[in-house]
Amino acid sequence: MSDSKNLSSAVLAFIVGACMVFSPATAHDIVPGAPQSKPIVIRNATLHLGNGTTIENGSILFEDGLISEVGASVRFPESAQVIEGAGKHVYPGLIDAYTDLGLREITAVDVTIDNVERGELNPNVRSWVAFNPDSELIPVGRSGGVMLAHVVPGGRSLQGQSGVMQLDGWSYQDMLLEGPVGLCVNWESVVPRGGDSKEKAKRYDEQIQELDDLFERARRYGESIAAEESVATDVRLESLIPVINGERPVFVEADRLGAIESAIAFFTSRQIPMVICGGTDAMHCVEHLTAHDIPVILVATYRLPRRRSDPVDALYSLPSKLREAGVRFAIAGEGSGYPGGASNIRNLPYHAGVAVAHGLPREEAVRAITQSAAEILGVADRVGTLTAKRHATLIVVDGDVLESETRVIDAYVQGRKVDLGNKHKQLYRKYEQLP
C-alpha cells in the first residue's frame, strides 16, 4: 500500500512538473489586436501591391478592416489616423502556403504535437480544429511578416483537410479565414521508394485500388444524398464529395518525379483539381504541369539538390525556371516536420529572396508569397494583394522584405494592429542586460 502511494505521488509530481515546464513553452501571452476603430492611412511609402506592381510615394487607406483606396494620391477623412511612411515599404501580409504551424510545437515533446491522426485514410480530419492559437511560434512568424498560414495535417495517404489561418485571434474560430481549403494527400507514401520491384508494384497497385474504391464509394454516397435517399452518415465519404465533384482541390505532397507523374495520372483521369506540394522534381515533368494547368507550392527553396548530378543551385533556381516554363507556383517555408518546419516559418521571405538571387524577378518573388499563394489557396478575393475591398492584412517594414536585415515595424490583420513581441525578442532583451 505504501509503495502504491509512493508511486501515485511520483506520477502526480511528474505530471505537475511537466505542466509547469511545458505550459509556458507552448503558450504565448500576447493579447490579440482590437478591432479597427477608425480609418488609418499610411502615406508616402513604397507600396508593393503583391501583383508585381509597386507605387513609389504611395498611400493606402483602410477602414473597418478593409482596404478602401490605394494609389499615388489618396483622399482620407479628417478622423483618420495618419502614419508617415517615408522610407518605409508596405506589403500584403505574407502567406506561408504549406505548414503545420499551430499543430506542432516542440518536436521532441509528443504532447505538443497534434498534426497526425491515427490510420491512413482520414479525409474527414480538419486541421484547424486542432490549431493552437497560443503557439509561441505564431508571434515569431509574425515578426517575419507572415500573417497567414495554410495549415496542413500530416500522416500517410489521405491526411485530411487543410485550412488558411490568420495569425492573430483568440481562438481557432477567430483565426480561420477559409476551411476546408482542400484535401491533403501524401503521395510519397503511396509510391514506394525501395525494395523488390515486383513487391513495389504490388504495394502500389493495392494502395491505388484502395483509394479508387474509397473515391467510388464517396461518389455513390454523394449520388444517394443528392437523390434524397436514406443513407447512414459517413463523415469520411461526406468529406470527399466536394473533391469528387471537382469543387475542392487535392494538395498532393510529392517531390520525386515518379510520385508527381503518378499523382497527375491518378487525379487528372478523375477530373479532380490538384496542387503539387513539394515539387522538387517539378521541372522534370513541366509538360504535364502546363498541359493540365497544375500549380506547384515549392516547399523551401533553401535546400540541397536531390541528386548528386544536379547543380548546387537546382532548387534555388527552380522558381525562376518554373516561371519561364509557364507553371503557376507559390513559395512556402520549410513545410511540416523536422528539421525546421513550423519553428522556421519566420524564414519564409528569405526562401523567396534566395530565388531572387538565382534569376526570379524581385516583385515576382513577392508575388510568390502573397498573391500567387492566395490564388492557389482560393482566398485571393480577400487577401494577397494591396487592392481595394481586400482585407487590411498588411505589413510595414523598413526595407526590402526579402532581405534578412529588414525589420517588420507594424503589422495588421483585418485592420487590427498586431503586437509584434515574441519569445525571441524577450530573451534578447533579457540577455542584453547580462553583466
TAQUIPE-V72108 format. One record per backbone hydrogen bond with DSSP energy under -1.0 kcal/mol. CO is the residue of the C=O (numbers start at 0). NH is the residue of the N-H. E is the energy in kcal/mol with one decimal. If there is no record, write none. Layout:
CO_NH_E, CO_NH_E
//
This chain:
0_4_-2.2, 1_5_-2.6, 2_6_-2.5, 3_7_-2.5, 4_8_-2.6, 5_9_-2.3, 6_10_-2.6, 7_11_-2.6, 8_12_-2.5, 9_13_-2.2, 10_14_-2.4, 11_15_-2.6, 12_16_-2.6, 13_17_-2.7, 14_18_-2.4, 15_19_-2.2, 16_20_-2.3, 17_21_-3.1, 18_22_-2.0, 38_80_-3.1, 39_61_-2.6, 40_82_-3.1, 41_59_-2.2, 42_84_-3.2, 44_57_-2.9, 45_89_-2.7, 46_54_-2.2, 48_385_-2.0, 52_48_-2.3, 54_46_-2.7, 57_44_-2.3, 58_70_-2.2, 59_41_-2.4, 60_67_-3.0, 60_68_-1.6, 61_39_-2.6, 62_65_-1.9, 64_391_-2.7, 65_62_-2.3, 66_388_-3.0, 68_60_-2.8, 70_58_-3.3, 76_79_-1.7, 80_40_-2.8, 82_42_-2.2, 84_87_-2.7, 87_45_-2.5, 88_396_-3.0, 89_47_-3.0, 90_394_-2.7, 93_146_-1.9, 93_147_-1.8, 95_149_-3.2, 98_151_-2.8, 99_102_-2.3, 99_103_-1.0, 101_131_-1.7, 102_113_-3.8, 105_108_-2.0, 108_111_-2.0, 109_112_-2.1, 111_104_-1.4, 114_153_-4.1, 119_157_-1.2, 121_124_-1.5, 124_160_-3.9, 126_129_-1.1, 131_134_-1.5, 133_27_-2.7, 134_137_-1.1, 136_140_-2.1, 137_141_-2.3, 138_142_-1.8, 140_143_-1.0, 140_145_-2.0, 141_144_-2.0, 144_93_-2.2, 146_166_-2.7, 147_95_-2.3, 148_164_-3.2, 149_98_-2.0, 150_162_-1.7, 156_185_-3.0, 157_121_-2.4, 159_183_-3.5, 160_126_-2.5, 161_180_-2.7, 162_150_-2.8, 163_176_-3.0, 163_177_-1.6, 164_148_-2.2, 165_167_-1.2, 170_174_-1.9, 171_175_-1.6, 174_165_-3.9, 177_163_-2.8, 181_161_-2.2, 182_250_-3.1, 183_158_-2.2, 183_159_-1.1, 184_186_-1.2, 184_252_-3.3, 186_190_-2.2, 195_199_-2.8, 196_200_-2.4, 197_201_-2.1, 198_202_-2.6, 199_203_-2.6, 200_204_-2.4, 201_205_-2.3, 202_206_-2.2, 203_207_-2.6, 204_208_-2.3, 205_209_-2.1, 206_210_-2.3, 207_211_-2.7, 208_212_-2.7, 209_213_-2.0, 210_214_-2.6, 211_215_-2.3, 212_216_-2.4, 213_217_-2.2, 214_218_-2.1, 215_219_-2.3, 216_220_-2.4, 217_221_-2.5, 218_222_-2.1, 219_223_-2.1, 220_224_-2.1, 221_225_-2.5, 222_226_-1.7, 223_228_-2.8, 224_227_-1.7, 233_237_-2.7, 234_238_-1.9, 239_243_-2.8, 240_244_-2.3, 241_246_-2.6, 241_247_-1.1, 242_245_-1.5, 248_182_-2.1, 249_274_-2.6, 250_184_-2.7, 251_276_-3.4, 252_187_-1.1, 253_278_-2.5, 254_280_-2.0, 255_259_-2.5, 256_260_-2.7, 257_261_-2.2, 258_262_-2.3, 259_263_-2.4, 260_264_-2.3, 261_265_-2.2, 262_266_-2.6, 263_267_-2.2, 264_268_-1.1, 266_271_-2.5, 267_270_-1.5, 272_249_-2.0, 274_251_-3.1, 275_296_-3.4, 276_253_-2.2, 278_281_-1.9, 280_283_-1.6, 281_284_-1.5, 284_288_-1.6, 285_289_-2.5, 286_290_-2.2, 287_291_-1.7, 288_293_-2.7, 294_275_-2.3, 295_329_-2.1, 296_277_-2.9, 297_299_-1.1, 297_331_-3.2, 300_302_-2.2, 306_309_-1.0, 310_313_-1.8, 312_316_-2.6, 316_320_-2.0, 317_321_-2.6, 318_322_-2.2, 319_323_-2.1, 320_324_-1.8, 321_326_-2.6, 322_325_-1.1, 327_295_-2.1, 329_297_-2.8, 331_299_-1.3, 339_342_-1.1, 340_343_-2.0, 341_344_-1.8, 343_346_-2.1, 344_347_-1.7, 346_349_-1.1, 346_350_-1.3, 347_351_-1.3, 348_352_-1.8, 349_353_-2.1, 350_354_-1.2, 351_355_-1.5, 352_356_-1.8, 354_359_-2.4, 355_358_-1.4, 360_364_-1.9, 361_365_-1.8, 362_366_-2.1, 363_367_-1.8, 365_368_-1.1, 366_369_-1.4, 366_371_-2.3, 367_330_-1.8, 368_94_-2.7, 369_373_-2.3, 370_374_-2.7, 371_375_-2.4, 372_376_-1.9, 373_378_-2.7, 378_381_-2.0, 378_382_-2.2, 381_390_-3.1, 384_386_-1.2, 386_389_-1.7, 389_66_-3.0, 390_392_-2.3, 391_414_-2.4, 392_92_-2.5, 393_411_-2.7, 394_90_-2.3, 395_408_-2.9, 395_409_-1.6, 396_88_-2.5, 399_402_-2.0, 402_405_-1.2, 406_397_-1.8, 409_395_-2.9, 410_417_-2.9, 411_393_-1.2, 412_415_-1.9, 415_412_-2.2, 421_425_-2.2, 422_426_-2.5, 423_427_-2.2, 424_428_-2.6, 425_429_-2.0, 426_430_-2.7, 427_431_-1.3, 429_432_-1.3
//
